[in-house]
Amino acid sequence: MTVSDTFFELRNGVEMPALGFGVFKISDGDPVEEAIAEALKAGYRSIDTAAIYGNERGVGAAIKNADIPRSDIFLTSKLWNADQGYKQALNAFDETLSKIETDYLDLYLIHWPVEDLFQDSWAALEDIYNAGKVRAIGVSNFTLRHLKILFTNCRIIPMVNQIEFHPWLQQPELIRYCKSKGILPEAWSPLLKGEVSKIPVLAEIGKKYGKNAFQVVLRWDIQQGIATIPKSVHPERIQSNADIFDFELTEEEIRTINSLDKKYRIGPDPENFDF
Ligand SMILES: NC(=O)c1ccc[n+]([C@@H]2O[C@H](COP(=O)([O-])OP(=O)(O)OC[C@H]3O[C@@H](n4cnc5c(N)ncnc54)[C@H](OP(=O)(O)O)[C@@H]3O)[C@@H](O)[C@H]2O)c1
């Protein structure tokens, strides 16, 4: 198995690469184009962007310039908070397609659960999905409470919930709930924005396999059925983060990493954000 042929199957049968490439904070133009070119060279076939990242044009250019069919690439983008609401979401989706210069997305997510608006936004995503312009739809940063509100009158259950997830924030109850509903959990900031190197036990576990702390954490995500999207702009890191398909953590090692949870967020709390 490699990064190119390891997938999770979404509830509607669509195959989503287990390991993708995140492009948050990579500038539009050459930086994002170069980073994606490196990622594709390393075998990644899934790219995670968002309207708010301001690099959708560069993402589109990178995909166009690659010698890889569009259908082999799994492309995710996200609806920004200022564009929530039914009509606004439809327009924002069209704008994303036109910036990327593609006629469909593989996955479109509601970026944050904006109170009083996310249900209308979801109705728009359902219609976009039913119109065949996106292969899967989902949410991001939804807690149990948000999901339960969504379920009161949605037509389609989200296929993915992209949440902050790393050894210091594991949200086991939310993960269990998502899985019980057939929602694939996906980890953002899986590397704790680089801070996983400060957790010695990860490097210790990796020694036995000739892997570093970053690789151990990404492997831990995937072995637990959680899609993951590390970001880097350095070619050697982009490659090494994808070199995780030739070893397997033991149950005991997984339990050791699970015991590191301290409910520590590096990002905003979805129950209390003001943007
Ligand atoms: N849905 C949401 O609300 C949300 C929020 C945040 C992020 N995301 C998505 O999740 C993706 C990943 O999260 P993230 O970018 O916040 O953080 P991350 O992937 O946890 O960490 C990225 C940081 O780790 C460093 N790094 C990566 N690989 C490394 C390695 N092998 N050795 C040493 N350092 C390494 C990178 O530095 P260099 O780049 O300098 O190598 C960068 O500073 C984002 O790009 C985005 O697509 C989504």
The ligand as an SDF file (V2000), in Angstrom:
LIG
                    3D

 48 52  0  0  0  0  0  0  0  0999 V2000
  -11.2590   22.7940    8.8600 N   0  0  0  0  0  0  0  0  0  0  0  0
  -10.5370   23.6220    9.5610 C   0  0  0  0  0  0  0  0  0  0  0  0
  -11.0600   24.4760   10.2950 O   0  0  0  0  0  0  0  0  0  0  0  0
   -9.0450   23.5510    9.4690 C   0  0  0  0  0  0  0  0  0  0  0  0
   -8.2630   24.2580   10.3900 C   0  0  0  0  0  0  0  0  0  0  0  0
   -6.8650   24.1430   10.2930 C   0  0  0  0  0  0  0  0  0  0  0  0
   -6.3060   23.3560    9.2960 C   0  0  0  0  0  0  0  0  0  0  0  0
   -7.1060   22.7010    8.3930 N   0  0  0  0  0  0  0  0  0  0  0  0
   -6.5370   21.8640    7.3140 C   0  0  0  0  0  0  0  0  0  0  0  0
   -5.6270   20.9320    7.9140 O   0  0  0  0  0  0  0  0  0  0  0  0
   -4.3570   21.0520    7.2880 C   0  0  0  0  0  0  0  0  0  0  0  0
   -3.2300   20.6940    8.2500 C   0  0  0  0  0  0  0  0  0  0  0  0
   -3.2800   21.5010    9.3990 O   0  0  0  0  0  0  0  0  0  0  0  0
   -2.2010   22.6460    9.7130 P   0  0  0  0  0  0  0  0  0  0  0  0
   -1.6360   23.1370    8.4560 O   0  0  0  0  0  0  0  0  0  0  0  0
   -2.8770   23.6200   10.6030 O   0  0  0  0  0  0  0  0  0  0  0  0
   -1.1370   21.9350   10.6220 O   0  0  0  0  0  0  0  0  0  0  0  0
   -0.2990   20.5500   10.6450 P   0  0  0  0  0  0  0  0  0  0  0  0
   -0.4410   19.8190    9.3620 O   0  0  0  0  0  0  0  0  0  0  0  0
   -0.6500   19.8840   11.9120 O   0  0  0  0  0  0  0  0  0  0  0  0
    1.1800   21.0670   10.7940 O   0  0  0  0  0  0  0  0  0  0  0  0
    1.8010   21.8450    9.8290 C   0  0  0  0  0  0  0  0  0  0  0  0
    3.0870   22.3960   10.4310 C   0  0  0  0  0  0  0  0  0  0  0  0
    3.9540   21.3320   10.7520 O   0  0  0  0  0  0  0  0  0  0  0  0
    5.1960   21.4970   10.0730 C   0  0  0  0  0  0  0  0  0  0  0  0
    5.5810   20.1650    9.5810 N   0  0  0  0  0  0  0  0  0  0  0  0
    4.9000   19.3820    8.7120 C   0  0  0  0  0  0  0  0  0  0  0  0
    5.5370   18.2160    8.5130 N   0  0  0  0  0  0  0  0  0  0  0  0
    6.6620   18.2580    9.2590 C   0  0  0  0  0  0  0  0  0  0  0  0
    7.7180   17.3420    9.4600 C   0  0  0  0  0  0  0  0  0  0  0  0
    7.7350   16.1500    8.8690 N   0  0  0  0  0  0  0  0  0  0  0  0
    8.7430   17.7340   10.2950 N   0  0  0  0  0  0  0  0  0  0  0  0
    8.7170   18.9360   10.9150 C   0  0  0  0  0  0  0  0  0  0  0  0
    7.7210   19.8400   10.7610 N   0  0  0  0  0  0  0  0  0  0  0  0
    6.6980   19.5000    9.9400 C   0  0  0  0  0  0  0  0  0  0  0  0
    4.9010   22.4450    8.9240 C   0  0  0  0  0  0  0  0  0  0  0  0
    6.0500   23.2350    8.6490 O   0  0  0  0  0  0  0  0  0  0  0  0
    6.5900   23.4910    7.1540 P   0  0  0  0  0  0  0  0  0  0  0  0
    5.4090   23.8210    6.2860 O   0  0  0  0  0  0  0  0  0  0  0  0
    7.5360   24.6370    7.3340 O   0  0  0  0  0  0  0  0  0  0  0  0
    7.2450   22.2070    6.7610 O   0  0  0  0  0  0  0  0  0  0  0  0
    3.7940   23.3190    9.4890 C   0  0  0  0  0  0  0  0  0  0  0  0
    4.3230   24.3570   10.2670 O   0  0  0  0  0  0  0  0  0  0  0  0
   -4.3370   22.5090    6.8240 C   0  0  0  0  0  0  0  0  0  0  0  0
   -3.3120   22.7660    5.8880 O   0  0  0  0  0  0  0  0  0  0  0  0
   -5.7370   22.6530    6.2950 C   0  0  0  0  0  0  0  0  0  0  0  0
   -5.8320   22.0780    5.0130 O   0  0  0  0  0  0  0  0  0  0  0  0
   -8.4670   22.7960    8.4710 C   0  0  0  0  0  0  0  0  0  0  0  0
  1  2  1  0
  2  3  2  0
  2  4  1  0
  4  5  1  0
  4 48  2  0
  5  6  2  0
  6  7  1  0
  7  8  2  0
  8  9  1  0
  8 48  1  0
  9 10  1  0
  9 46  1  0
 10 11  1  0
 11 12  1  0
 11 44  1  0
 12 13  1  0
 13 14  1  0
 14 15  2  0
 14 16  1  0
 14 17  1  0
 17 18  1  0
 18 19  2  0
 18 20  1  0
 18 21  1  0
 21 22  1  0
 22 23  1  0
 23 24  1  0
 23 42  1  0
 24 25  1  0
 25 26  1  0
 25 36  1  0
 26 27  1  0
 26 35  1  0
 27 28  2  0
 28 29  1  0
 29 30  1  0
 29 35  2  0
 30 31  1  0
 30 32  2  0
 32 33  1  0
 33 34  2  0
 34 35  1  0
 36 37  1  0
 36 42  1  0
 37 38  1  0
 38 39  2  0
 38 40  1  0
 38 41  1  0
 42 43  1  0
 44 45  1  0
 44 46  1  0
 46 47  1  0
M  CHG  2   8   1  16  -1
M  END
$$$$
